[in-house]
């Protein structure tokens, strides 16, 4: 495999963007109440799970950003728009199709699918835009 130049600051920043977008997306003033209703979680349960969930989200955001940086590079995306397109196509090909299967096989609510995938789409497009445009 070809070694690619990695901008570690851009990768870390893209991961931070994902975390910030998640904080805003699932906040009580946005989609947090719908998320808790659709998952059957109480505010107390969410608070109890938060430290472990946040740690796994940080690790996942870093991994996702690292892999997306490779996809952006291999696609030749050199602008925010082309980087966002790479993020969107990765969402379409990997996230959307696997999450839709969860609705079908695990009887998850379709509203939860829409809510979570809206966040995934937004975060991958934003991360891709940052990684594509950062030089």
VEXVODREN-471159 format. One record per residue: residue number from 0; residue in three letters; x, y, z of N, C-alpha, C in turn. Coordinates in steps of 0.05 Angstrom, whole numbers. Each point is the difference from the previous one (the first is absolute). Layout:
+------+------+--------+--------+--------+--------+--------+--------+--------+--------+--------+
: resi : resn :    n.x :    n.y :    n.z :   ca.x :   ca.y :   ca.z :    c.x :    c.y :    c.z :
+------+------+--------+--------+--------+--------+--------+--------+--------+--------+--------+
:  NUM :  ALA :      X :      Y :      Z :      X :      Y :      Z :      X :      Y :      Z :
...
+------+------+--------+--------+--------+--------+--------+--------+--------+--------+--------+
This chain:
+------+------+--------+--------+--------+--------+--------+--------+--------+--------+--------+
: resi : resn :    n.x :    n.y :    n.z :   ca.x :   ca.y :   ca.z :    c.x :    c.y :    c.z :
+------+------+--------+--------+--------+--------+--------+--------+--------+--------+--------+
:    0 :  UNK :     17 :    -23 :      0 :    -17 :     23 :      0 :     18 :     25 :      0 :
:    1 :  UNK :     -8 :     20 :    -15 :     14 :     24 :     -1 :     -2 :     16 :     26 :
:    2 :  UNK :     23 :     10 :      9 :      0 :     16 :     24 :    -10 :     28 :     -8 :
:    3 :  UNK :    -18 :     11 :     16 :    -11 :     26 :     -7 :      8 :     20 :     21 :
:    4 :  UNK :      2 :     25 :     -8 :      6 :     21 :     20 :    -25 :      5 :     17 :
:    5 :  UNK :      3 :     -1 :     26 :    -22 :      4 :     18 :      4 :     26 :     15 :
:    6 :  UNK :    -21 :     16 :      1 :      0 :     25 :     16 :    -14 :     -7 :     26 :
:    7 :  UNK :     16 :     -6 :     20 :    -11 :     -9 :     26 :    -17 :     21 :     14 :
:    8 :  UNK :      7 :     25 :     -4 :    -16 :     22 :     12 :    -28 :      1 :    -14 :
:    9 :  UNK :      0 :     -4 :    -26 :    -26 :      0 :    -14 :    -16 :    -25 :      8 :
:   10 :  UNK :     12 :    -22 :      4 :    -14 :    -25 :      9 :    -11 :      4 :     27 :
:   11 :  UNK :     15 :     11 :     19 :    -10 :      5 :     27 :    -22 :     21 :      0 :
:   12 :  UNK :      3 :     20 :    -17 :    -21 :     21 :     -1 :    -26 :    -11 :    -12 :
:   13 :  UNK :      3 :    -17 :    -20 :    -24 :    -12 :    -12 :    -14 :    -18 :     20 :
:   14 :  UNK :     15 :    -14 :     16 :    -12 :    -16 :     22 :    -14 :     18 :     20 :
:   15 :  UNK :     12 :     22 :      7 :    -12 :     19 :     18 :    -26 :     12 :    -11 :
:   16 :  UNK :      0 :      5 :    -26 :    -24 :     11 :    -14 :    -23 :    -21 :      3 :
:   17 :  UNK :      7 :    -25 :     -4 :    -21 :    -21 :      3 :    -11 :      0 :     29 :
:   18 :  UNK :     17 :      2 :     19 :     -9 :      0 :     28 :    -17 :     24 :      7 :
:   19 :  UNK :      8 :     23 :    -10 :    -16 :     25 :      4 :    -27 :     -2 :    -13 :
:   20 :  UNK :      0 :    -10 :    -25 :    -26 :     -3 :    -14 :    -18 :    -20 :     14 :
:   21 :  UNK :     12 :    -21 :     11 :    -16 :    -20 :     15 :    -11 :     12 :     25 :
:   22 :  UNK :     16 :     16 :     14 :    -10 :     14 :     24 :    -23 :     18 :     -6 :
:   23 :  UNK :      2 :     14 :    -22 :    -22 :     18 :     -8 :    -24 :    -15 :    -11 :
:   24 :  UNK :      4 :    -20 :    -16 :    -21 :    -16 :    -13 :    -18 :    -14 :     22 :
:   25 :  UNK :     14 :    -12 :     19 :    -14 :    -15 :     21 :     -6 :     16 :     25 :
:   26 :  UNK :      4 :     26 :     -1 :     -5 :     17 :     24 :    -30 :      2 :      6 :
:   27 :  UNK :     -7 :      7 :     25 :    -28 :      2 :      7 :    -16 :     21 :    -17 :
:   28 :  UNK :     14 :     20 :    -11 :    -14 :     19 :    -16 :     -2 :     -8 :    -29 :
:   29 :  UNK :     11 :    -22 :     -7 :     -1 :    -10 :    -28 :    -14 :    -27 :     -1 :
:   30 :  UNK :     14 :    -22 :     -6 :    -13 :    -26 :     -4 :      4 :    -18 :     24 :
:   31 :  UNK :     11 :      9 :     22 :      4 :    -16 :     24 :    -25 :    -12 :     11 :
:   32 :  UNK :    -21 :     16 :      3 :    -25 :    -12 :     11 :    -12 :    -22 :    -18 :
:   33 :  UNK :      1 :      4 :    -27 :    -10 :    -20 :    -18 :     18 :    -25 :      1 :
:   34 :  UNK :     26 :      3 :      2 :     18 :    -22 :      2 :     -6 :    -17 :     25 :
:   35 :  UNK :     -4 :     13 :     23 :     -6 :    -14 :     25 :    -27 :    -14 :     -2 :
:   36 :  UNK :    -19 :     12 :    -12 :    -26 :    -12 :     -3 :      2 :    -25 :    -18 :
:   37 :  UNK :     14 :      3 :    -23 :      2 :    -23 :    -19 :     17 :    -23 :     11 :
:   38 :  UNK :     19 :      6 :     17 :     17 :    -21 :     11 :    -10 :    -10 :     27 :
:   39 :  UNK :    -20 :     14 :     12 :    -10 :     -9 :     26 :     18 :      6 :     23 :
:   40 :  UNK :     19 :     19 :     -3 :     18 :      7 :     21 :    -11 :     24 :     16 :
:   41 :  UNK :      5 :     -1 :     26 :     -8 :     23 :     17 :     24 :     19 :      2 :
:   42 :  UNK :     -4 :     25 :      8 :     22 :     18 :      4 :     21 :    -11 :     20 :
:   43 :  UNK :    -10 :    -13 :     21 :     18 :    -11 :     20 :     18 :    -22 :    -12 :
:   44 :  UNK :    -13 :    -17 :    -16 :     15 :    -21 :    -13 :     21 :     11 :    -20 :
:   45 :  UNK :     -7 :     21 :    -14 :     19 :     12 :    -19 :     23 :     12 :     15 :
:   46 :  UNK :     -5 :     13 :     23 :     22 :     12 :     16 :     18 :    -21 :     11 :
:   47 :  UNK :    -11 :    -23 :      8 :     16 :    -22 :     11 :     18 :    -12 :    -22 :
:   48 :  UNK :     -9 :     -1 :    -24 :     15 :    -12 :    -22 :     19 :     20 :    -13 :
:   49 :  UNK :     -2 :     25 :      6 :     14 :     21 :    -15 :     31 :     -4 :      1 :
:   50 :  UNK :     13 :     -5 :     22 :     29 :     -2 :     -1 :     11 :    -22 :    -19 :
:   51 :  UNK :    -12 :    -23 :      1 :      9 :    -22 :    -17 :     -8 :      6 :    -29 :
:   52 :  UNK :    -24 :     10 :     -4 :     -9 :      7 :    -28 :     17 :     21 :    -12 :
:   53 :  UNK :      7 :     21 :     16 :     17 :     22 :    -11 :     28 :    -11 :     -7 :
:   54 :  UNK :     11 :    -16 :     16 :     27 :    -11 :     -6 :     -1 :    -17 :    -26 :
:   55 :  UNK :    -21 :    -16 :     -3 :     -2 :    -16 :    -25 :     -5 :     18 :    -24 :
:   56 :  UNK :    -14 :     22 :      4 :     -5 :     19 :    -21 :     25 :     15 :     -9 :
:   57 :  UNK :     17 :      7 :     20 :     26 :     13 :     -7 :     17 :    -19 :    -16 :
:   58 :  UNK :      3 :    -24 :      9 :     16 :    -20 :    -14 :    -11 :     -5 :    -28 :
:   59 :  UNK :    -26 :     -3 :     -2 :    -13 :     -5 :    -26 :      3 :     24 :    -19 :
:   60 :  UNK :     -2 :     24 :     11 :      3 :     24 :    -17 :     29 :      2 :    -11 :
:   61 :  UNK :     19 :     -7 :     16 :     28 :      1 :     -9 :      5 :    -21 :    -21 :
:   62 :  UNK :    -11 :    -24 :      4 :      3 :    -21 :    -21 :    -14 :      8 :    -25 :
:   63 :  UNK :    -24 :     10 :      2 :    -15 :      8 :    -24 :     14 :     22 :    -15 :
:   64 :  UNK :     11 :     19 :     15 :     14 :     22 :    -13 :     25 :     -9 :    -14 :
:   65 :  UNK :     15 :    -19 :     12 :     24 :    -11 :    -11 :     -6 :    -15 :    -26 :
:   66 :  UNK :    -21 :    -16 :      0 :     -7 :    -15 :    -24 :    -11 :     18 :    -22 :
:   67 :  UNK :    -16 :     20 :      8 :    -11 :     19 :    -19 :     22 :     17 :    -13 :
:   68 :  UNK :     21 :      6 :     15 :     23 :     14 :    -11 :     12 :    -16 :    -23 :
:   69 :  UNK :      2 :    -26 :      3 :     10 :    -17 :    -21 :    -19 :      1 :    -24 :
:   70 :  UNK :    -25 :     -3 :      4 :    -20 :      1 :    -22 :      1 :     26 :    -15 :
:   71 :  UNK :      3 :     22 :     15 :      2 :     27 :    -13 :     25 :      1 :    -17 :
:   72 :  UNK :     22 :    -10 :     11 :     25 :      0 :    -15 :     -2 :    -17 :    -25 :
:   73 :  UNK :    -10 :    -24 :      3 :     -1 :    -18 :    -23 :    -20 :      9 :    -21 :
:   74 :  UNK :    -20 :     15 :      8 :    -20 :     11 :    -19 :     11 :     25 :    -14 :
:   75 :  UNK :     22 :     11 :     10 :     11 :     24 :    -11 :    -15 :     25 :      7 :
:   76 :  UNK :    -16 :     -1 :     21 :    -16 :     23 :      9 :     19 :     21 :     11 :
:   77 :  UNK :     -1 :     24 :    -12 :     18 :     21 :      9 :    -15 :     26 :      6 :
:   78 :  UNK :    -26 :     -1 :      3 :    -16 :     23 :      7 :    -21 :     -9 :     21 :
:   79 :  UNK :    -11 :     19 :     15 :    -21 :     -8 :     19 :    -24 :    -14 :    -14 :
:   80 :  UNK :     -7 :      8 :    -23 :    -23 :    -12 :    -14 :      6 :    -29 :     -8 :
:   81 :  UNK :     24 :     -5 :    -11 :      6 :    -27 :     -8 :      5 :    -18 :     25 :
:   82 :  UNK :     11 :     12 :     21 :      4 :    -15 :     25 :    -27 :     -8 :     12 :
:   83 :  UNK :    -20 :     19 :     -1 :    -27 :     -6 :     10 :    -12 :    -22 :    -17 :
:   84 :  UNK :      4 :      1 :    -26 :    -11 :    -21 :    -17 :     11 :    -27 :      7 :
:   85 :  UNK :     26 :     -2 :      7 :     12 :    -25 :      8 :    -14 :    -10 :     26 :
:   86 :  UNK :     -4 :     19 :     19 :    -13 :     -7 :     25 :    -29 :    -10 :     -6 :
:   87 :  UNK :    -14 :     13 :    -17 :    -28 :     -8 :     -7 :      0 :    -27 :    -13 :
:   88 :  UNK :     18 :     -5 :    -19 :      0 :    -26 :    -13 :      8 :    -23 :     19 :
:   89 :  UNK :     18 :      6 :     19 :      6 :    -20 :     20 :    -24 :     -5 :     18 :
:   90 :  UNK :    -14 :     21 :      7 :    -25 :     -4 :     16 :    -20 :    -17 :    -15 :
:   91 :  UNK :     -4 :      6 :    -26 :    -19 :    -14 :    -16 :      8 :    -30 :     -3 :
:   92 :  UNK :     25 :     -5 :     -5 :      9 :    -27 :     -6 :      4 :    -18 :     25 :
:   93 :  UNK :      6 :     12 :     22 :      7 :    -16 :     24 :    -19 :      4 :     24 :
:   94 :  UNK :     -7 :     25 :      5 :    -17 :      5 :     24 :    -29 :     -5 :     -6 :
:   95 :  UNK :    -10 :     13 :    -21 :    -29 :     -2 :     -6 :     -9 :    -28 :     -4 :
:   96 :  UNK :     15 :    -15 :    -16 :     -9 :    -27 :     -7 :      1 :    -19 :     24 :
:   97 :  UNK :     20 :      3 :     17 :      2 :    -18 :     23 :    -21 :      8 :     21 :
:   98 :  UNK :     -5 :     25 :      4 :    -20 :      9 :     19 :    -28 :     -7 :     -9 :
:   99 :  UNK :     -5 :      2 :    -26 :    -26 :     -8 :     -9 :     -6 :    -29 :      5 :
:  100 :  UNK :     20 :    -17 :     -3 :     -3 :    -28 :      6 :     -8 :     -5 :     29 :
:  101 :  UNK :     10 :     17 :     18 :     -7 :     -2 :     29 :    -30 :      5 :      4 :
:  102 :  UNK :    -11 :     18 :    -16 :    -29 :      6 :      2 :    -15 :    -25 :     -8 :
:  103 :  UNK :      8 :    -12 :    -22 :    -14 :    -24 :    -10 :      3 :    -24 :     17 :
:  104 :  UNK :     25 :     -6 :     10 :      5 :    -24 :     15 :     -6 :      2 :     30 :
:  105 :  UNK :      5 :     23 :     11 :     -3 :      3 :     29 :    -24 :     15 :      9 :
:  106 :  UNK :    -18 :      6 :    -19 :    -25 :     15 :      6 :      5 :     26 :     14 :
:  107 :  UNK :     21 :     14 :     -7 :      5 :     26 :     11 :    -19 :     20 :    -12 :
:  108 :  UNK :     -7 :     20 :     16 :    -19 :     20 :    -11 :     12 :     15 :    -24 :
:  109 :  UNK :    -16 :      4 :    -20 :      9 :     15 :    -24 :      8 :     28 :      7 :
:  110 :  UNK :    -14 :     12 :     19 :      7 :     27 :      9 :     28 :      2 :     12 :
:  111 :  UNK :      9 :    -21 :     14 :     26 :     -1 :     11 :     21 :     -2 :    -23 :
:  112 :  UNK :     -6 :    -16 :    -20 :     17 :     -3 :    -23 :      4 :     28 :    -13 :
:  113 :  UNK :    -22 :     15 :     -4 :      2 :     26 :    -13 :     16 :     19 :     17 :
:  114 :  UNK :     -6 :      0 :     26 :     14 :     18 :     19 :     30 :     -5 :      0 :
:  115 :  UNK :      8 :    -25 :      4 :     28 :     -7 :      2 :     15 :      3 :    -27 :
:  116 :  UNK :    -14 :     -6 :    -22 :     13 :      2 :    -25 :      2 :     29 :    -10 :
:  117 :  UNK :    -18 :     17 :      9 :      3 :     28 :     -5 :     26 :     11 :     13 :
:  118 :  UNK :      5 :     -8 :     24 :     25 :      7 :     13 :     24 :    -11 :    -14 :
:  119 :  UNK :     -1 :    -25 :     -8 :     23 :    -13 :    -13 :      6 :     14 :    -27 :
:  120 :  UNK :    -21 :      7 :    -15 :      3 :     14 :    -25 :     13 :     27 :      4 :
:  121 :  UNK :    -11 :     15 :     19 :     10 :     27 :      6 :     30 :     -1 :      9 :
:  122 :  UNK :      6 :    -18 :     18 :     27 :     -1 :     11 :     20 :    -10 :    -21 :
:  123 :  UNK :     -7 :    -20 :    -16 :     19 :     -8 :    -21 :      4 :     21 :    -22 :
:  124 :  UNK :    -21 :     14 :     -7 :      3 :     22 :    -19 :     17 :     22 :     11 :
:  125 :  UNK :     -4 :      7 :     25 :     16 :     21 :     13 :     30 :     -8 :      3 :
:  126 :  UNK :      4 :    -25 :      9 :     27 :    -10 :      3 :     14 :     -2 :    -27 :
:  127 :  UNK :    -14 :     -9 :    -20 :     12 :     -2 :    -27 :      6 :     28 :    -11 :
:  128 :  UNK :    -17 :     19 :      5 :      5 :     28 :     -9 :     25 :     11 :     13 :
:  129 :  UNK :      3 :     -5 :     25 :     23 :     10 :     15 :     25 :    -14 :    -11 :
:  130 :  UNK :     -1 :    -26 :     -2 :     24 :    -15 :     -9 :      7 :      6 :    -29 :
:  131 :  UNK :    -20 :      5 :    -17 :      5 :      6 :    -28 :     11 :     28 :     -4 :
:  132 :  UNK :     -9 :     19 :     17 :      8 :     27 :     -3 :     25 :      9 :     15 :
:  133 :  UNK :      8 :    -16 :     20 :     22 :      8 :     17 :     26 :     -6 :    -14 :
:  134 :  UNK :     16 :     20 :     -5 :     26 :     -4 :    -13 :     22 :     12 :     17 :
+------+------+--------+--------+--------+--------+--------+--------+--------+--------+--------+
